[in-house]
Amino acid sequence: MDIKLLKDLIQFYSVYKTEDEKKIHNYIINFLKEENINYTTLDNNIMSFNYEDKPLLSAHLDIVNTNGPSKHIINYKNVLYGFTENYERTSLGGDDKCGVFIILSLLKMGYKFNFIISEGEEAGLIGIKKCEKIISEKIEELDIPYAIVLDRRGFKEILDSGASGKYCDTLAKCLRNYIRLVTGETWSLGCGSSSDTNIIRRYVESVNISTAYYNAHSKFETINIEELEKLLNIMEMVLSDFVFYGGTFDEYQTVYTPKSFYDSYR
């Protein structure tokens, strides 16, 4: 796992409408250019809709204002802690730089999917609302099968509902079954608060997934590196093998067929 990439993202204290939000936007743009990823922007929102019948991944740039930038990042027993210049505890911005990190890491590995990295999520879903028309059109045009919003505290949790009501419980249950098959671990289903899923779910089956940060929205936030790496591995498998058929969950049984099975017939 590229810890340097994660620490590069953490260095930006990207509260909405601050200079650092623009700086992290520019950092990601430069990353996409280096990786030859096609993208479009709308203000600080970064979107990439290039692939038919591929999922949509989502995360957000902005963080909640706590105690100032993380000038010192301490790794103690595979857990990251953030400290100010004077060594006072502060947020790492894992909400939602962990989600951004997963998206950029998967792109660097060469996985093909659609994505949006939004601004102003913590300020009231401002960025995703700006992009709603584009998202709705692209989901229909590209026949995007589902969306995963990488924005939830803790680990081993998939959200099938939030502040706006139900997300896609069918997708949540299928993902839970799939993860149990490929890892042996049982993830729980839960309910969250407000997130970009509130908008995306209007146009495609969507869920949130936890991304290994804790004590969100506080100066005591931490990031569990081991769990974040596990999630990255899971998302690699999801993009390689997971197939979602929308419909009534009772009528659908998740079947795991490794990609290697198909490769052997080529």
Contacts in CASP RR format, 6 or more apart in sequence:
PFRMAT RR
TARGET T0000
AUTHOR 0000-0000-0000
METHOD contacts of the structure
MODEL  1
MDIKLLKDLIQFYSVYKTEDEKKIHNYIINFLKEENINYTTLDNNIMSFN
YEDKPLLSAHLDIVNTNGPSKHIINYKNVLYGFTENYERTSLGGDDKCGV
FIILSLLKMGYKFNFIISEGEEAGLIGIKKCEKIISEKIEELDIPYAIVL
DRRGFKEILDSGASGKYCDTLAKCLRNYIRLVTGETWSLGCGSSSDTNII
RRYVESVNISTAYYNAHSKFETINIEELEKLLNIMEMVLSDFVFYGGTFD
EYQTVYTPKSFYDSYR
1 105 0 8 1.000
1 225 0 8 1.000
1 228 0 8 1.000
1 229 0 8 1.000
1 232 0 8 1.000
2 105 0 8 1.000
2 108 0 8 1.000
3 225 0 8 1.000
5 101 0 8 1.000
5 104 0 8 1.000
5 105 0 8 1.000
5 108 0 8 1.000
6 80 0 8 1.000
6 97 0 8 1.000
6 98 0 8 1.000
6 101 0 8 1.000
6 223 0 8 1.000
6 225 0 8 1.000
6 228 0 8 1.000
7 73 0 8 1.000
8 27 0 8 1.000
9 24 0 8 1.000
9 27 0 8 1.000
9 97 0 8 1.000
9 100 0 8 1.000
9 101 0 8 1.000
9 104 0 8 1.000
10 70 0 8 1.000
10 73 0 8 1.000
10 80 0 8 1.000
10 82 0 8 1.000
10 92 0 8 1.000
10 93 0 8 1.000
10 94 0 8 1.000
10 97 0 8 1.000
11 69 0 8 1.000
11 70 0 8 1.000
12 20 0 8 1.000
12 21 0 8 1.000
12 23 0 8 1.000
12 24 0 8 1.000
12 27 0 8 1.000
12 97 0 8 1.000
13 20 0 8 1.000
13 63 0 8 1.000
13 68 0 8 1.000
13 69 0 8 1.000
13 70 0 8 1.000
14 20 0 8 1.000
14 21 0 8 1.000
14 23 0 8 1.000
14 24 0 8 1.000
14 61 0 8 1.000
14 62 0 8 1.000
14 63 0 8 1.000
14 93 0 8 1.000
15 21 0 8 1.000
15 62 0 8 1.000
15 63 0 8 1.000
15 64 0 8 1.000
15 65 0 8 1.000
16 62 0 8 1.000
16 119 0 8 1.000
16 120 0 8 1.000
16 122 0 8 1.000
16 123 0 8 1.000
16 126 0 8 1.000
17 120 0 8 1.000
17 123 0 8 1.000
20 69 0 8 1.000
21 44 0 8 1.000
21 61 0 8 1.000
21 62 0 8 1.000
21 119 0 8 1.000
21 120 0 8 1.000
22 44 0 8 1.000
24 61 0 8 1.000
25 41 0 8 1.000
25 44 0 8 1.000
25 46 0 8 1.000
25 61 0 8 1.000
25 119 0 8 1.000
28 46 0 8 1.000
28 61 0 8 1.000
28 100 0 8 1.000
28 104 0 8 1.000
28 117 0 8 1.000
29 39 0 8 1.000
29 41 0 8 1.000
29 46 0 8 1.000
31 104 0 8 1.000
32 39 0 8 1.000
32 46 0 8 1.000
32 48 0 8 1.000
32 107 0 8 1.000
35 107 0 8 1.000
35 108 0 8 1.000
37 48 0 8 1.000
37 107 0 8 1.000
38 48 0 8 1.000
38 50 0 8 1.000
39 46 0 8 1.000
39 47 0 8 1.000
39 48 0 8 1.000
40 46 0 8 1.000
40 47 0 8 1.000
40 48 0 8 1.000
40 49 0 8 1.000
41 47 0 8 1.000
42 130 0 8 1.000
42 131 0 8 1.000
42 134 0 8 1.000
43 119 0 8 1.000
43 127 0 8 1.000
43 130 0 8 1.000
44 61 0 8 1.000
44 119 0 8 1.000
44 120 0 8 1.000
44 127 0 8 1.000
45 116 0 8 1.000
45 117 0 8 1.000
45 118 0 8 1.000
45 119 0 8 1.000
45 127 0 8 1.000
45 128 0 8 1.000
45 130 0 8 1.000
45 131 0 8 1.000
46 116 0 8 1.000
46 117 0 8 1.000
47 115 0 8 1.000
47 116 0 8 1.000
47 117 0 8 1.000
47 131 0 8 1.000
47 134 0 8 1.000
47 135 0 8 1.000
47 138 0 8 1.000
48 114 0 8 1.000
48 115 0 8 1.000
48 116 0 8 1.000
49 114 0 8 1.000
49 134 0 8 1.000
49 138 0 8 1.000
49 141 0 8 1.000
49 142 0 8 1.000
50 112 0 8 1.000
50 114 0 8 1.000
51 112 0 8 1.000
51 113 0 8 1.000
51 114 0 8 1.000
51 142 0 8 1.000
52 142 0 8 1.000
52 143 0 8 1.000
53 142 0 8 1.000
53 143 0 8 1.000
53 144 0 8 1.000
53 145 0 8 1.000
54 112 0 8 1.000
54 113 0 8 1.000
54 114 0 8 1.000
54 142 0 8 1.000
54 144 0 8 1.000
54 145 0 8 1.000
55 113 0 8 1.000
55 114 0 8 1.000
55 144 0 8 1.000
55 145 0 8 1.000
55 146 0 8 1.000
55 147 0 8 1.000
55 148 0 8 1.000
55 238 0 8 1.000
55 239 0 8 1.000
56 113 0 8 1.000
56 114 0 8 1.000
56 115 0 8 1.000
56 116 0 8 1.000
56 135 0 8 1.000
56 139 0 8 1.000
56 144 0 8 1.000
56 146 0 8 1.000
56 147 0 8 1.000
56 148 0 8 1.000
56 200 0 8 1.000
56 204 0 8 1.000
57 102 0 8 1.000
57 103 0 8 1.000
57 106 0 8 1.000
57 113 0 8 1.000
57 114 0 8 1.000
57 115 0 8 1.000
57 147 0 8 1.000
57 148 0 8 1.000
57 149 0 8 1.000
57 150 0 8 1.000
57 235 0 8 1.000
58 115 0 8 1.000
58 116 0 8 1.000
58 117 0 8 1.000
58 118 0 8 1.000
58 128 0 8 1.000
58 147 0 8 1.000
58 148 0 8 1.000
58 149 0 8 1.000
58 150 0 8 1.000
58 151 0 8 1.000
58 196 0 8 1.000
58 197 0 8 1.000
58 200 0 8 1.000
59 96 0 8 1.000
59 99 0 8 1.000
59 100 0 8 1.000
59 102 0 8 1.000
59 103 0 8 1.000
59 115 0 8 1.000
59 117 0 8 1.000
59 118 0 8 1.000
59 149 0 8 1.000
59 150 0 8 1.000
59 151 0 8 1.000
60 96 0 8 1.000
60 100 0 8 1.000
60 117 0 8 1.000
60 118 0 8 1.000
60 119 0 8 1.000
60 120 0 8 1.000
60 121 0 8 1.000
60 122 0 8 1.000
60 128 0 8 1.000
60 151 0 8 1.000
60 196 0 8 1.000
61 96 0 8 1.000
61 100 0 8 1.000
61 117 0 8 1.000
61 118 0 8 1.000
61 119 0 8 1.000
61 120 0 8 1.000
61 121 0 8 1.000
62 119 0 8 1.000
62 120 0 8 1.000
62 121 0 8 1.000
62 122 0 8 1.000
62 123 0 8 1.000
63 91 0 8 1.000
63 93 0 8 1.000
63 94 0 8 1.000
63 95 0 8 1.000
63 96 0 8 1.000
63 97 0 8 1.000
63 122 0 8 1.000
64 91 0 8 1.000
64 93 0 8 1.000
64 95 0 8 1.000
64 122 0 8 1.000
64 216 0 8 1.000
64 217 0 8 1.000
66 90 0 8 1.000
66 91 0 8 1.000
66 217 0 8 1.000
66 218 0 8 1.000
66 219 0 8 1.000
66 221 0 8 1.000
67 84 0 8 1.000
67 88 0 8 1.000
67 89 0 8 1.000
67 90 0 8 1.000
67 91 0 8 1.000
67 219 0 8 1.000
68 84 0 8 1.000
68 90 0 8 1.000
68 91 0 8 1.000
69 84 0 8 1.000
69 85 0 8 1.000
69 90 0 8 1.000
70 82 0 8 1.000
70 83 0 8 1.000
70 84 0 8 1.000
70 90 0 8 1.000
70 91 0 8 1.000
70 92 0 8 1.000
70 93 0 8 1.000
71 83 0 8 1.000
71 84 0 8 1.000
71 85 0 8 1.000
72 82 0 8 1.000
72 83 0 8 1.000
72 84 0 8 1.000
72 85 0 8 1.000
72 87 0 8 1.000
73 80 0 8 1.000
73 81 0 8 1.000
73 82 0 8 1.000
73 83 0 8 1.000
73 92 0 8 1.000
74 80 0 8 1.000
74 81 0 8 1.000
74 82 0 8 1.000
74 83 0 8 1.000
75 225 0 8 1.000
78 224 0 8 1.000
78 225 0 8 1.000
78 226 0 8 1.000
79 222 0 8 1.000
79 223 0 8 1.000
79 224 0 8 1.000
79 225 0 8 1.000
80 92 0 8 1.000
80 222 0 8 1.000
80 223 0 8 1.000
80 224 0 8 1.000
80 225 0 8 1.000
81 89 0 8 1.000
81 92 0 8 1.000
81 222 0 8 1.000
82 89 0 8 1.000
82 90 0 8 1.000
82 91 0 8 1.000
82 92 0 8 1.000
82 221 0 8 1.000
83 89 0 8 1.000
83 90 0 8 1.000
84 90 0 8 1.000
88 219 0 8 1.000
89 219 0 8 1.000
89 220 0 8 1.000
90 219 0 8 1.000
91 217 0 8 1.000
91 218 0 8 1.000
91 219 0 8 1.000
91 221 0 8 1.000
92 213 0 8 1.000
92 221 0 8 1.000
92 222 0 8 1.000
92 223 0 8 1.000
93 213 0 8 1.000
93 221 0 8 1.000
94 211 0 8 1.000
94 213 0 8 1.000
94 216 0 8 1.000
94 221 0 8 1.000
94 223 0 8 1.000
95 122 0 8 1.000
95 151 0 8 1.000
95 153 0 8 1.000
95 213 0 8 1.000
95 216 0 8 1.000
95 217 0 8 1.000
95 221 0 8 1.000
96 121 0 8 1.000
96 150 0 8 1.000
96 151 0 8 1.000
96 211 0 8 1.000
98 150 0 8 1.000
98 211 0 8 1.000
98 212 0 8 1.000
98 213 0 8 1.000
98 223 0 8 1.000
98 228 0 8 1.000
99 150 0 8 1.000
99 151 0 8 1.000
99 211 0 8 1.000
100 117 0 8 1.000
101 228 0 8 1.000
102 150 0 8 1.000
102 211 0 8 1.000
102 228 0 8 1.000
102 231 0 8 1.000
102 232 0 8 1.000
102 235 0 8 1.000
103 115 0 8 1.000
103 117 0 8 1.000
103 150 0 8 1.000
105 232 0 8 1.000
106 113 0 8 1.000
106 232 0 8 1.000
106 235 0 8 1.000
106 236 0 8 1.000
106 239 0 8 1.000
107 115 0 8 1.000
109 236 0 8 1.000
111 236 0 8 1.000
111 239 0 8 1.000
111 240 0 8 1.000
112 239 0 8 1.000
113 239 0 8 1.000
114 138 0 8 1.000
114 142 0 8 1.000
114 144 0 8 1.000
116 128 0 8 1.000
116 131 0 8 1.000
116 135 0 8 1.000
116 196 0 8 1.000
118 125 0 8 1.000
118 127 0 8 1.000
118 128 0 8 1.000
118 131 0 8 1.000
118 196 0 8 1.000
119 126 0 8 1.000
119 127 0 8 1.000
120 126 0 8 1.000
120 127 0 8 1.000
121 127 0 8 1.000
121 128 0 8 1.000
121 151 0 8 1.000
121 195 0 8 1.000
121 196 0 8 1.000
122 217 0 8 1.000
124 194 0 8 1.000
125 194 0 8 1.000
125 195 0 8 1.000
125 196 0 8 1.000
125 198 0 8 1.000
125 199 0 8 1.000
128 135 0 8 1.000
128 196 0 8 1.000
128 199 0 8 1.000
128 200 0 8 1.000
129 199 0 8 1.000
132 199 0 8 1.000
132 202 0 8 1.000
135 199 0 8 1.000
135 200 0 8 1.000
135 203 0 8 1.000
136 202 0 8 1.000
136 203 0 8 1.000
138 144 0 8 1.000
139 203 0 8 1.000
139 204 0 8 1.000
140 203 0 8 1.000
144 204 0 8 1.000
145 204 0 8 1.000
145 205 0 8 1.000
145 244 0 8 1.000
145 246 0 8 1.000
146 168 0 8 1.000
146 171 0 8 1.000
146 204 0 8 1.000
146 205 0 8 1.000
146 206 0 8 1.000
146 207 0 8 1.000
146 244 0 8 1.000
147 197 0 8 1.000
147 200 0 8 1.000
147 201 0 8 1.000
147 204 0 8 1.000
147 205 0 8 1.000
147 206 0 8 1.000
147 207 0 8 1.000
148 175 0 8 1.000
148 206 0 8 1.000
148 207 0 8 1.000
148 208 0 8 1.000
148 209 0 8 1.000
148 235 0 8 1.000
148 238 0 8 1.000
149 195 0 8 1.000
149 196 0 8 1.000
149 197 0 8 1.000
149 200 0 8 1.000
149 206 0 8 1.000
149 207 0 8 1.000
149 208 0 8 1.000
149 209 0 8 1.000
150 208 0 8 1.000
150 209 0 8 1.000
150 211 0 8 1.000
150 235 0 8 1.000
151 195 0 8 1.000
151 196 0 8 1.000
151 197 0 8 1.000
151 208 0 8 1.000
151 211 0 8 1.000
152 159 0 8 1.000
152 192 0 8 1.000
152 195 0 8 1.000
152 208 0 8 1.000
152 209 0 8 1.000
152 210 0 8 1.000
152 211 0 8 1.000
153 210 0 8 1.000
153 213 0 8 1.000
153 214 0 8 1.000
153 215 0 8 1.000
153 216 0 8 1.000
154 210 0 8 1.000
154 211 0 8 1.000
154 212 0 8 1.000
154 213 0 8 1.000
154 214 0 8 1.000
154 224 0 8 1.000
154 227 0 8 1.000
155 210 0 8 1.000
155 211 0 8 1.000
155 212 0 8 1.000
155 224 0 8 1.000
155 227 0 8 1.000
155 230 0 8 1.000
155 231 0 8 1.000
156 185 0 8 1.000
156 186 0 8 1.000
156 187 0 8 1.000
156 188 0 8 1.000
156 210 0 8 1.000
157 187 0 8 1.000
157 188 0 8 1.000
157 189 0 8 1.000
157 190 0 8 1.000
157 209 0 8 1.000
157 210 0 8 1.000
158 172 0 8 1.000
158 175 0 8 1.000
158 176 0 8 1.000
158 187 0 8 1.000
158 188 0 8 1.000
158 189 0 8 1.000
158 190 0 8 1.000
158 207 0 8 1.000
158 208 0 8 1.000
158 209 0 8 1.000
158 210 0 8 1.000
159 167 0 8 1.000
159 172 0 8 1.000
159 189 0 8 1.000
159 190 0 8 1.000
159 191 0 8 1.000
159 192 0 8 1.000
159 195 0 8 1.000
159 197 0 8 1.000
159 207 0 8 1.000
159 208 0 8 1.000
159 209 0 8 1.000
160 166 0 8 1.000
160 167 0 8 1.000
160 168 0 8 1.000
160 169 0 8 1.000
160 171 0 8 1.000
160 172 0 8 1.000
160 173 0 8 1.000
160 189 0 8 1.000
160 190 0 8 1.000
160 191 0 8 1.000
160 207 0 8 1.000
161 167 0 8 1.000
161 169 0 8 1.000
161 190 0 8 1.000
161 191 0 8 1.000
161 192 0 8 1.000
162 191 0 8 1.000
162 192 0 8 1.000
162 193 0 8 1.000
162 194 0 8 1.000
162 195 0 8 1.000
162 197 0 8 1.000
162 198 0 8 1.000
162 208 0 8 1.000
163 192 0 8 1.000
163 193 0 8 1.000
163 194 0 8 1.000
163 195 0 8 1.000
163 198 0 8 1.000
164 194 0 8 1.000
164 198 0 8 1.000
164 201 0 8 1.000
167 197 0 8 1.000
167 201 0 8 1.000
167 205 0 8 1.000
167 206 0 8 1.000
167 207 0 8 1.000
167 208 0 8 1.000
168 201 0 8 1.000
168 205 0 8 1.000
168 206 0 8 1.000
168 207 0 8 1.000
169 189 0 8 1.000
169 249 0 8 1.000
170 205 0 8 1.000
170 246 0 8 1.000
170 247 0 8 1.000
170 248 0 8 1.000
170 249 0 8 1.000
170 252 0 8 1.000
171 205 0 8 1.000
171 206 0 8 1.000
171 207 0 8 1.000
171 244 0 8 1.000
171 246 0 8 1.000
172 189 0 8 1.000
172 207 0 8 1.000
173 189 0 8 1.000
173 249 0 8 1.000
174 242 0 8 1.000
174 244 0 8 1.000
174 249 0 8 1.000
174 252 0 8 1.000
174 254 0 8 1.000
175 187 0 8 1.000
175 207 0 8 1.000
175 209 0 8 1.000
175 238 0 8 1.000
175 242 0 8 1.000
176 186 0 8 1.000
176 187 0 8 1.000
176 188 0 8 1.000
176 189 0 8 1.000
177 254 0 8 1.000
178 238 0 8 1.000
178 241 0 8 1.000
178 242 0 8 1.000
178 254 0 8 1.000
178 256 0 8 1.000
179 185 0 8 1.000
179 187 0 8 1.000
179 234 0 8 1.000
180 186 0 8 1.000
180 187 0 8 1.000
181 254 0 8 1.000
181 256 0 8 1.000
182 234 0 8 1.000
182 237 0 8 1.000
182 241 0 8 1.000
182 256 0 8 1.000
183 230 0 8 1.000
183 234 0 8 1.000
192 208 0 8 1.000
195 208 0 8 1.000
197 206 0 8 1.000
197 207 0 8 1.000
197 208 0 8 1.000
200 206 0 8 1.000
205 244 0 8 1.000
205 246 0 8 1.000
209 231 0 8 1.000
210 231 0 8 1.000
211 228 0 8 1.000
211 231 0 8 1.000
212 223 0 8 1.000
212 224 0 8 1.000
212 225 0 8 1.000
212 227 0 8 1.000
212 228 0 8 1.000
212 230 0 8 1.000
212 231 0 8 1.000
213 221 0 8 1.000
213 222 0 8 1.000
213 223 0 8 1.000
213 224 0 8 1.000
214 221 0 8 1.000
214 222 0 8 1.000
214 223 0 8 1.000
214 224 0 8 1.000
215 221 0 8 1.000
215 222 0 8 1.000
240 259 0 8 1.000
241 256 0 8 1.000
241 257 0 8 1.000
241 258 0 8 1.000
241 259 0 8 1.000
245 252 0 8 1.000
246 252 0 8 1.000
END
